[in-house]
Amino acid sequence: MNIIIAGAGKVGFNLAKRLSIGHSVTVIDKNSQALDRIQESLDILPLRGDVEDVNTYKSFTDQEIDLFIAVTNVDNVNLVSAMMVDATLQVKRKFVRIQKSFFQEQIIEKRLDVNKVIFPLKLTSRAVSSLLKYPKANNVKFFKYTPYKLISIMVSGKTFPQTIDSDFFKIVGIERKKKFFIPEADADVEILPNDLVYFFGDENEIKQICQKLDLDNRLDIQKCVVFGGGELGVAIAQELIKVDREVKLVEKDLQLCEIANEELKGKASIINYKYSSHDIFKDEGLKSADIFVAATNNDEYNIIKCLEAKESGITKVVAIHNEMGYYNLMHSLGIVVVRGPKMSAYNAIMEEIGSSGVVIQKSYCGAKGVVFMRKIFPSSKLINKSIKPLSLKDASVFYIRDNRMYSFHEKIILQENDLIVLFCASKSSAKAKVWIYEL
C-alpha cells in the first residue's frame, strides 16, 4: 500500500515503523528534527511540509494513495489535512485522530468522507470504566458480532495450581513470567499462581472463575481515585461519574485543579497537593478507595504512584501506559495496565488497518496476541462449504454456532451466521491472517 502519515510524533513514528514493512510510507511534518529521527531508523520517505497546505500533496498527484492517517497533536490540523488531501488526491481510506470528544464522529465521517475517527482519550477512559463492571478483571475486550468477551485475570499468589475446564469459555492466552503462550484448544492447562490468564466466552461464567482465581480484589468498586488532573484524568473521572461512582481527583497543579472542577461540574472531589508525599493517602483518606488510577503522562511516575497506592492498602491499582517498555514491569508488579491515549490511537489504527468488512482484528496482552474474527453472513459463498482447521503452532481456533462455542480441530461445514474466532501469537499472525481471509 501507498500510505501517507501526517504527523511525526510518537504515534506517527510507531505507525511508520510498523507499516514500513511491506508498504511504501511517507511521513509529513513541519518539524525537521522529528523527521530526521524517523529517517535515521526507518526506511520511509520523510517530507517536510505543512499538512494543512494543499501544495504539500501535489507531488503525489500521479499516485494512488491507499491510506491517509492524520495523527498530529492538533485536532484542527488533522481535520484540515484530511480536507486538503481529499481535495488534491485520490485516497481510498482516511483515518483521523481527534483528542477532543465534543467533535461528533458521524459528522466528521460524513462531511469529510473519513473512514475512521479515533478518539484516544475516550478509548482509554472507557477501558478504565469497563473495569468497574468486571472488578476482578485486568482487561475486557468487546466484539461486534458476539456477546462473548475476552477477559484477562491476574491469578492471586495465594491460590494453588489448578486446571479449569468449561463448556462456556476457553483459555486463549497465558502470560507467565513475562512469556506469553496460547494453549492448545481443549488441552488440560494448569493455571499457576501469578499467571495472567485470558478467557474468551460467556462473561457471567468467566466472572465466577475470576472470583476463585483472584483472592485479592474486592467484588464491588464504588470509591475511585484518579491521580492526574490533565485531560486524560478528567476524561477518566467523567466516565466514572457517568456510572455513579464516588470520585476523588488528585492533582499538583492548582490551575489544572480549577479546570478539572469546572469540567466535572463539582461532581468529583478535587484534591490539590504541594508535595509528592506518600502521606496524601492517609491525610486525604485515599487508602479506603476500591480502585486507584494513575493517569499522568509519565509512565514511570504512574508506576511509582501505583506502588504507593498498593502499599497504602488499595488492592486494585491501574496504571495508564504509553511506553511498551514498561508493560511487562507493570504486570510483574501486580498493576493493571490500560493503554494510554497514544497507545490506544496506535492500536486502534493498526486494528482498523488489519480489519475489513469480512474480518475483525484485535490485539491483546500488549500486542503479544492477536484475535481474528470472521462472520459467515447470509450472502456468504462459504455457506455449506467444508473447511479444514488451521494447523499452526501458538494458535487456537474456535467456531460459534447458535450461541455455543466449539473447538475447530476437524473439518466442518459452515452454516449461516457461524463465527470463526482465531487466537494466535503475534509472530504467527501473518499466516493466521492468510488462512482466515482465504477460507
N, C-alpha and C positions, 0 to 999 in steps of 0.2 A: 504493500500500500504506500501511496504518497501521503505523508502526514505533515501538517503544519501545526506547531505548538506556539501559541502566543504567551510568552512569559517564561523567563529563565530562572525562576526561583526554585525552591526545594521541590515543589510538586512538578514543575516543568522539567527539572533535571531528572527526577526519578522516572517520569514518563518517557523522556527521551532515552534514558539508559535502557529501559525495558523494551521499548518499541524499536530501537535502532537495530535490534537483532531481527533480521529478515525484512525490514521495511526501510524506506527512504524517508528520513526525518529532517525537517528544517525547524529550528528554534529561532523565534524573532523576539528581540528585546532592545530597549534603548541602552541598557547597561552593558557596556563593552566588557567590563570586568567579569560579570556573570557569564557572558558568552565565552570569554577566554577560558574560564574554569570548565565549562562544558566541553569546549573543543579539545582541551588538554586530555580529557579522559574518555571521550566518546567519539565514535565515528559518525558524526552528524554534520549537517550544514548550518552553521550559525549565521544569522543575518541581523545586523544592527539596523534597527529602524523603529518607526512609530507604528504600532499595531492599529492605531486609530486613523492612520493616513492611508487613503486608497492607493496612493502611489507605491506604497511598500509592497503591494501584492502584484504589481504589473509584470514583474519578472516571471511570474508563474502562469501567465495568461495562456501559454501554449501547452500547459499540462492539465491533466485531470487530477484533481485533489480528492482523495478518498475520505480524508478526515481532517477537520479543523478543530483544535482544542484550545479554548481561551482560559488560561489559568494565571493571569496576572493577579496582583494583590488588590486591585481596584475594580469594584463591580461595574461601574460605568464604562471603564476601559474595555472590560470583557464584552459587555453588551454592544458597544460601538464597533469593536473589532469584528464581531460576528456580522454586523450590518455591512461593514466595509468589504469583508471578504465575500459576502453574498452578492454585493453589487459588482464585484470585479471578476470572480472566478466561478467555475462550475465545481461545486463541492457536494459530495454525496451525503456526508453526515457532519453535523456540527454539535460539539459539546461545550457548555459554558459553565464555569464555576461562579457561584454567587454567594457572598457572605451574608448579606442582609436578607432576613426572611420575609420582609414586607414586599419584596418583589414576588409576584404571583407566577408560579411555574407555567400554568396553562397559557397565560397571556404572552409570556416570553416565547414559549414554543410555537404558538400560533402566529404572532405578529412578526417574529424574527426568523421563523422557519428553522428553529433549533430542535434537534432531535432529543437532546437530553440536557436538563438543567440540574446541576449538582449543588446542593445546599449543605456544605460540610458541617456547619455549626448545628444544623438540625439533625444530621445523621448522628453526630456524637452525643448530643443531648438526649435524643430518643433512645440511643443504645443504653445510656445510663438509666433512663426512666424505665426501660423494659425489665431491668433487674429487680424492680420493686414487685412485679408480678411473680418473679421466679427468685425468691430470696436466697436460695441455695445455689443458684447458677452463677457461673463465671461469665457466660456469654450466651445470648439467644439469637438465632437467626430464623427469619421468617421467609416463606416461599410463596410464590404466586399461585401455583397450581395445586397446592395441598395444604391442609391444616396441620400437617406434621411439622415439627420444629427440630432444629439442630441445637441442642443444649449441651453446654460443657459444664462439668462439675469438678472441683478440686477435692480429691478424696482426703478425708481427715487422716492425720498421722496417728490417730488413736484407734483406727479400725484394724481389723485383721484381714489378711489376704482372702479374697473370695471370688467365686465365679458366679456371674449373673446371666440368666437366660430368660428371654421373654418373647412372646409372640407379638408384642405391641411396640417394640422398639429394637434397634440394633446398635451395637457399639461400632462406630465408624472412625475412630481415631483415639490414640492414646499418646500423650506426651509424658515420657518417663525419664527423669534425669537429663532433661534438655533434649532428648531424642524423641522424634515423632515417628509413629508407625501406624499402619492400618491393619487390624486383624483380619484374617480370612473370614468370609461370611460363614456364619453358623459355627465357627470354631469356639471351643471352650477357652475363654480368655480369663486368666487370673488377674484380677484388679488388685493392685498393691497400694499400701498407704502412700499418700502424697502424689499419686498419679493424677494427671489432668485427663479426664475421660470425656469423650464426645459421644453423645447419644442422639440418634435420629429416630423419631417416631411420635407416638401419642404423648402429648405434653403432660397429661394427668398421670399416666403411668411413670413417666420419667421423674416427675415431681416426687412421687413416692419413693423411688430409688434414691433420689438425691437426699432425702431426709435420713436414709440409712447410711449413706456414704459420707455426708458432711455433718459431723457432730459439733461443729464449732459455731456456725452462724445461726441467727435467730430465724424463726419461722415467719415473722412479720416485720416489715420495715415501715416505720412511721416517722421517726425523728432523723432528719437528714442534715448533714453538714457539708457545705460546699466551700472548699478553700481556694480562693482566687476570685477576684471581682471584676475581671475583664469581660469581654464579650462572651467568651465561652462559659465562664462561671455563671453569668447572668442567664444565658440560654439554658443551661442545665437547671438552674433554680426555677426558671419559668416552667419547664416541663414537669418538675417535681410538684410545683404549686398546682398545676393543672389537675393532678390526681390527688389533691387534698392532703399533701404531706406537710409536716412541720419542717420549715427550712431555716437554717442559720447560714448566712454567707459571711465568710471571713476575708478581709482584705486590708492590706497595709496602707495603701494609698487612699487618703481621705477623699480626694476628688472622685476616684472610682467608686467609693462607697456612696457618695451622693448621687452619682449617675445610676448605680445599681438600685438604690432605694426608689428613685424616680421610675426606672424601668419596671421594677417589680411592684410598684404601686403600694408600697408599705406592707405587702403580704408576707415578707420574709424579715427575719431579724438580721440587721446588718451590723457586723462587729468589726470595728476598726481597732487595729493594734499597732503599737510602735515598734516592738521588737519581735524577732523571730524566736520567741521563748516557748519552751515546752509547757510553761505554766499556764498558757492560754487554755489548754484542755481542761484544767481544773478550775481556773478562775471564771471561765465563761460557761462552764457546765457542758462542754463538748463531749466529754467522755461517756455521757449517757446516750449518745447517738447510736442508732441502729446501723447507719451507713455513713462513711466518710469518703468524700470525693475530692481528690487533689486535682484541680483544674487550672493550674498555671501553665504558662507557655514553656516552662523549663522542666524537662523530664527528670533530671537529677533531683531537683527540688521537690517534685511530686513524690518521688520515691522516699525521700527523707521525711516528708510530712506524713506519708502513709505509715512509715515505720513508727513515728512518734504516736500516731493515732492507735496503732496496734498495741504499743507499749502502754497507752493510757487505758486500754481495755475494750476498744472498739474492734469487733471481730470482722466486720465486713468493710474492707478498705478498697477503694478504687483509684487507680492512677490513670490519668489521660496520658497517652504516649504518642509522640510524633517521630521518634527515633527507633528504628528496628533493632539497633544495637542493645537496647535496654529491655527488650521483650522477654528474653529468657531469664534475665536477672529478676524482673518483676514477678514472674511466675514462681521462681525458686524461693522468693521471699513471702509467698502466700498472698500476693497482691493481685486483685482482679484488674485485668488490663482492658482498657477501652480505647479504641483508635481515636486519636485527636483529629482536629479538622483537616490537617494536611494529609495524614494517613488515610482518613475517610475519603477525601477527594480523590487521592491516588487510586485507592482500591475500587471506589465506585466507578471511576472512569475505566480502569482495566477490566472490571467485571462487565461493564457495558460493551466494551470492545469485543470481549470474548463471547458475549451472548448474541443471540439473534432472535428472529421470530420463531425459530424452531427449538433452540437450546438456551437454557438459562445457565449461567456460570457464576459461582461464588467461591471465594477463598475463605479458609478458616485456619485457626491455630497459627496466627501470624503469617499467613500465606504459605505455611508448610503443607497444607492440604487444600485440595480443590474438589468442589462438587459440581457435577454437570447434571442437568435435569431436562428430559425431553418428554413432552406430552404427545400422545397419539390422538390428534384431532379427528373429528368425524370425516373430514375431507382428505385425510392422510392416505397415501398409497401403501402405507405399511400395514394397514388393517388386513388381517388374515395372512400376513406374511410370517414365515418361520425364520427366526433369527437365532444365531449361535451366541453363547455367552462370551464375554471378553476374557481372554487368558493373559493376565498381566500382573506382575508382582506389585505389591503395595497398592492394590486396588480391590474394591468390593462393589458389586453391582446388585441392585435390587429392582423389583418392579412392584408398583402399587396398582392393585385391581380391586374395585368395589370396596375401597377403604381398608383393604388388607395388604400388608407388605410381605413379599416373598423374596427369598434369595434366588438370584438368577445364576444358576450353575449348570443348567442344561437347556436344550433348545426349548423355545416357547413360540406359540403362535400369537402374535399381537392382536389385541382387541381395541375397539374404540374406547378412548379415554384412559387407556393404560398410561402409566407414568414410569419411565425408566430413570432411575437415580443411580449415579455413579460417583463413588468417592475414591480419590486417589491421592498419592503423594505428589507434590508439585513437580518433582523430577520426572514423573511418569505422565504428566498431564497432556503432553503433546500427542502421545499415542492414544491415550484415552479419548481425547477430543476428536481425533480422526475416526475412531470406532463409532462414537455416538452420533456423529454427523453423517456417517456413511451407512447407517442401518438400512 
